[in-house]
Amino acid sequence: MSTAINLQNLSVVRDQKPILDSITFSATNDQRWVILGANGAGKTTLLRVCAAQIHPSTGSAEILNQRLGEVNVFELRTRIGFASSALAAQIPNSESVLNAVMTASYGVTGRWNEQYDEIDHRRALRVLSEWELSDFADRAFGTLSDGERKRVQIARSIMTDPELLLLDEPVASLDLAARELTLRLISGYAQSATAPAMAMVTHHLEEIPAGFTHALLLQDGKILARGEIGATITSESISETFRFPLRVSYQNGRFSAISA
């Protein structure tokens, strides 16, 4: 099984403060990782390194067998699907949903003078259908609800058939129905035999889709625990991660936590 992410003794320092500290972590292409931790734990920074958006201050990061600092990151990024609210903010409100997804083929967020093949158009329509967005193809991105925007972000991130898919809080701020719809779709995609390696950041156990296989727990920029999801997400480990007594439950493929 090939390695999609290989981080060795990696640190990211900003203003002389370590955001990530001595991270060693690897993921293969058949694994689906959830990254958990409190605010400020370094989750999004870790995901941005994996997305080739930022470089480590020390240590090494190999993404899809390409070492950051020795590779053209613009070419590498075309092999990575990355869905985040920061990227969504770059999509013009007037852009149609179809174009918001299709422009991922060129790595741009607004259609300009690019020429798209019929195969691009057909793939964009197929991806919209898979993420239950067909009825929104001609809608302006700025008119969508939060839940619809989140699904467009994900659809855009898989438009290029990536070898690695990274999701940064894909259901944050959604209402219950929108959250459950999005999680159902992510779960189905994650369990597909053709899906790429995946990593998803969240704060909440309830937001972990069924089908995710591994968990990484971060605290203050360091790895607290990692491994197969059932053995890693326990009452003890989650309580330590969030520095608060919590009781973890697991039912029907989903986790939850309440105060202990």
C-alpha positions in Angstrom: 0.0 0.0 0.0 1.5 3.4 -1.0 2.1 6.2 1.5 0.2 9.4 0.9 1.5 11.4 3.8 4.9 11.0 5.5 5.9 13.6 8.1 9.1 13.1 10.1 10.0 15.2 13.2 8.1 18.1 11.6 7.7 21.5 13.3 6.0 24.7 12.2 7.1 27.8 14.1 5.5 31.2 13.9 6.7 34.3 15.8 9.1 32.0 17.7 6.1 29.9 18.9 5.8 26.2 17.8 2.4 25.6 16.2 3.4 22.0 15.4 6.1 20.4 17.5 8.0 17.2 16.5 5.2 15.6 14.5 6.0 12.2 13.0 3.0 10.7 11.2 2.2 8.7 8.1 -1.0 7.7 6.3 -1.5 5.2 3.5 -3.9 5.5 0.6 -6.4 3.0 2.1 -6.7 5.0 5.4 -9.3 7.6 6.4 -8.0 9.8 9.2 -9.8 12.1 11.5 -7.7 14.8 13.3 -9.1 15.9 16.6 -8.1 18.5 19.2 -9.1 21.6 21.0 -8.9 25.1 19.5 -5.3 26.0 18.9 -4.1 22.4 18.9 -2.6 22.8 15.4 -5.1 20.8 13.4 -5.6 23.2 10.5 -1.8 23.9 10.3 -1.2 20.2 10.0 -3.8 19.9 7.3 -2.2 22.9 5.4 1.2 21.2 5.5 -0.4 18.0 4.0 -2.1 20.2 1.4 1.3 21.7 0.4 0.0 25.1 1.3 2.8 25.8 3.8 6.3 24.3 4.5 7.6 23.0 7.8 10.1 25.0 9.7 12.1 21.9 10.5 11.8 18.2 9.8 10.4 16.8 6.5 7.1 16.4 4.8 6.6 14.0 1.9 3.2 14.3 0.3 2.3 11.7 -2.4 6.0 10.8 -2.4 7.1 14.4 -3.1 9.2 16.2 -0.5 8.2 19.7 0.2 11.0 22.1 -0.6 12.2 19.9 -3.4 9.1 19.9 -5.6 6.9 22.3 -7.6 4.1 22.7 -5.1 1.7 24.1 -7.8 2.0 20.8 -9.6 1.7 18.8 -6.4 -1.5 20.7 -5.4 -3.3 19.5 -8.5 -3.1 16.0 -7.1 -4.6 17.0 -3.7 -8.2 17.8 -3.0 -8.5 20.4 -0.2 -11.8 21.7 1.1 -11.7 24.6 3.5 -13.7 27.7 4.4 -10.6 29.9 3.5 -10.6 28.5 0.0 -14.4 28.9 -0.4 -14.0 32.6 0.5 -12.0 33.0 -2.7 -14.9 31.8 -4.9 -16.8 34.8 -6.4 -20.4 35.1 -5.1 -21.6 35.5 -8.7 -19.9 32.3 -9.9 -22.3 29.5 -10.9 -22.1 26.3 -8.8 -21.1 24.4 -12.0 -18.2 26.8 -12.7 -17.2 26.8 -9.0 -16.6 23.1 -9.3 -15.3 22.9 -12.8 -12.6 25.6 -12.3 -10.8 23.2 -10.0 -9.5 21.6 -13.2 -7.3 24.7 -13.7 -6.7 25.3 -10.0 -8.5 28.7 -10.1 -11.6 29.9 -8.2 -13.3 32.1 -10.8 -13.8 31.4 -14.4 -12.0 33.7 -16.8 -10.6 32.7 -20.2 -9.9 29.1 -19.6 -11.1 26.5 -22.2 -12.8 23.4 -20.8 -13.3 20.1 -22.6 -16.6 18.4 -22.8 -15.1 15.8 -20.4 -14.6 18.5 -17.8 -18.2 19.6 -18.1 -19.5 16.0 -17.9 -17.3 15.2 -14.8 -18.4 18.4 -13.1 -22.1 17.5 -13.6 -21.5 14.0 -12.4 -19.7 15.2 -9.2 -22.6 17.6 -8.6 -25.0 14.7 -8.9 -23.0 12.6 -6.4 -23.1 15.4 -3.8 -26.8 16.1 -4.4 -26.2 19.4 -6.0 -27.6 18.9 -9.5 -30.4 21.3 -8.9 -28.0 24.0 -8.0 -25.7 23.9 -11.1 -26.9 27.2 -12.4 -27.3 28.9 -9.1 -24.9 31.7 -8.0 -22.5 30.4 -5.3 -23.3 33.5 -3.1 -27.0 32.5 -2.9 -26.4 29.1 -1.3 -26.9 28.1 2.3 -24.0 27.2 4.5 -24.7 23.5 4.0 -24.9 23.8 0.2 -21.6 25.8 0.1 -19.9 23.1 2.2 -21.0 20.4 -0.3 -19.8 22.6 -3.2 -16.4 22.9 -1.5 -16.2 19.1 -1.3 -17.4 18.6 -4.8 -14.8 21.0 -6.0 -12.1 19.3 -4.1 -12.8 15.9 -5.8 -13.3 17.4 -9.3 -9.7 16.5 -10.3 -9.9 12.9 -9.0 -7.3 13.6 -6.3 -4.9 11.1 -4.8 -5.3 12.7 -1.4 -8.4 14.4 0.0 -8.2 16.8 2.9 -11.3 18.3 4.6 -11.1 21.1 7.1 -14.2 21.1 9.3 -16.6 20.2 6.5 -19.7 20.4 8.6 -18.8 23.2 11.0 -21.7 25.6 11.7 -24.3 23.5 9.8 -27.8 22.8 11.2 -28.6 19.2 12.1 -30.2 18.2 8.8 -27.4 19.8 6.7 -24.8 18.2 8.9 -26.2 14.7 8.7 -26.7 14.9 4.9 -23.1 16.0 4.4 -21.8 13.4 6.8 -23.8 10.7 5.0 -22.3 11.7 1.7 -18.7 11.9 3.1 -19.2 8.5 4.7 -20.3 6.9 1.4 -17.4 8.4 -0.4 -14.9 7.4 2.3 -16.1 3.8 2.1 -15.8 3.6 -1.7 -13.0 1.2 -2.9 -11.8 3.9 -5.3 -11.6 6.8 -2.8 -8.2 8.3 -2.1 -6.4 8.6 1.2 -8.4 11.1 3.4 -7.8 13.3 6.4 -10.5 15.4 8.1 -10.2 18.0 10.8 -13.0 18.4 13.3 -13.6 19.5 17.0 -16.5 17.2 17.6 -16.8 13.4 17.8 -20.3 13.6 16.4 -18.9 14.9 13.2 -16.8 11.9 12.4 -18.3 10.1 9.4 -18.9 6.4 9.6 -16.2 4.6 7.6 -13.2 6.6 8.9 -10.5 4.1 10.0 -7.9 6.0 12.1 -7.6 9.0 14.5 -4.9 11.4 15.4 -5.3 13.4 18.6 -3.4 16.7 18.9 -2.7 18.8 22.0 -0.6 22.0 22.0 0.9 21.1 18.6 2.0 17.6 19.7 0.6 14.2 19.0 -1.1 12.8 22.0 -2.4 9.6 20.5 -2.9 8.0 17.1 -3.9 4.7 15.6 -7.0 2.7 14.6 -10.1 4.8 15.4 -11.8 2.5 17.9 -8.6 2.0 20.0 -7.7 5.7 19.9 -10.9 7.4 20.6 -11.7 6.5 24.1 -13.1 8.3 27.1 -9.6 8.5 28.6 -7.8 9.8 25.5 -10.5 12.3 24.6 -10.7 13.6 28.1 -7.0 14.1 28.1 -7.0 15.7 24.7 -9.6 18.3 25.6 -8.5 18.6 29.3 -12.1 17.9 30.4 -13.8 14.8 31.8 -15.8 13.3 28.9 -17.6 10.0 28.3 -17.3 8.6 24.8 -20.0 6.5 23.2 -20.1 4.6 19.9 -23.3 3.5 18.2 -24.2 2.6 14.6 -20.8 3.6 13.3 -20.8 7.1 15.0 -19.1 8.5 18.0 -20.5 11.0 20.6 -19.3 12.5 23.8 -20.9 14.0 26.9 -19.6 15.4 30.1 -18.5 12.7 32.6 
